[in-house]
């Protein structure tokens, strides 16, 4: 038993017209298996990525969308990106092989609204100008799949139609159910969303007027989003669980992938401040909810420790007085990866349920072990006792003990680093991209089912 899935208009690459054709084998219980095979070796889809910010804006999610877009284009798909116009942006352009279309935002024209002036964010509801821009873009791009990555999808909802492109939503955070996207309530792991609690939490995080609007908008839109999406792609089991997926709701846990690491920099610049001897690395903003306080406590108790390097912005007032700490500040990605290469191991002591743990994965790709909190998506990356250690969040004593074991045993460091490098191979583009393409094909089939009279 098989079902044939073809893309709508197809696309032209040179003289060759390409179609997406996939045969899926039905299992005995009637469900669709992703173990099917491509009928045609050459295939392509037209894919429109939706993301509130994109390169050159720096950030984990931005880098993931950029890498995904480039890799899909390399595999023969026709990919374009729609993103909010950021301060200083010119007109539409291209980034590598991928066209980038800039969208306007009415929210940023409202007087008296407290908003981030350095990086524009999409609200959890339709923005009139963004909706209009997406309507025009949809007509010109004619995508087979619209792949959204954050709240910008809310502005796509008004133009989504049953006979339109399949919709896919990657969940890089908890924004489907959480107004602050962090699943953190008053400094502790949240037990789950409730409107009154979410309003208080969002008010503390954004300020009361804005927080009320974001909390109410998030709760009010969740059901509609779940109706429109053909396939959800949470990036970790933690995101899937906390967003409440289960049963027949269409979702696949597909982790972020890691591409080729950047080459060693020709100009080291800030790296001249690195210690001459081996060092421990913390990579990211140093804040209380990222475990900065526990890290300082644990490091202060170590016996004859190597230096601790902080590669990120520091938001702890007493960080300068902790002996042995070298604060480099925020680094470009290429320099940050070079610091990873030179480190002994990385520490990720987060109190927040990290949605994935990109720092842990990049550390593993450089062949270094990781000491991380046993929370959120970090558990999907770090194999406790094999590629590093997982410790109880907020437990400075356990964190210090794990760090001390690695410091005291160079052979253990090497063994775990080699295992970490092998673990990183499981998150390569070659391993993850076929899963994304499978999800697209399933989304197209689901959309066609909704558009058919039987559906």
Secondary structure, 3 states (H helix, E strand, C coil): CEEEEECCCCEEECCEEECCEEEEEECCCCCECCCCEECCCCCCCEEEEEECCCCCCCCHHHHHHHHHHHHHHHCCCEEEEEEECCCCCCCCEEECCEEEEEECCCHHHCCCCCCCCCCCCCCCCCCHHHHHHHHHHHHHHCCCEEEECCHHHHHCHHHCCCCCCEEEEEECCCCCCCCCCCCEECCEECCCCCHHHHHHHHHHHHCHHHHHHHHHHHHHHHHHHHHHCCEEEECCHHHHHHCCCCCCCCECCCCCCECCCCCCCCCCHHHHHCCCCCEEEEECCECCCCCHHHHHHHHHCCCCCCEEEEECCECCCCHHHCCCEEECCCCCHHHHHHHHHHCCEEEECCCCCCCCCHHHHHHHHCCCEEEEECCCCHHHHCCECCCEEEECCCCHHHHHHHHHHHHHCHHHHHHHHHHHHHHHHCCEHHHHHHHHHHHHHHHHHHHHHHHCCCC
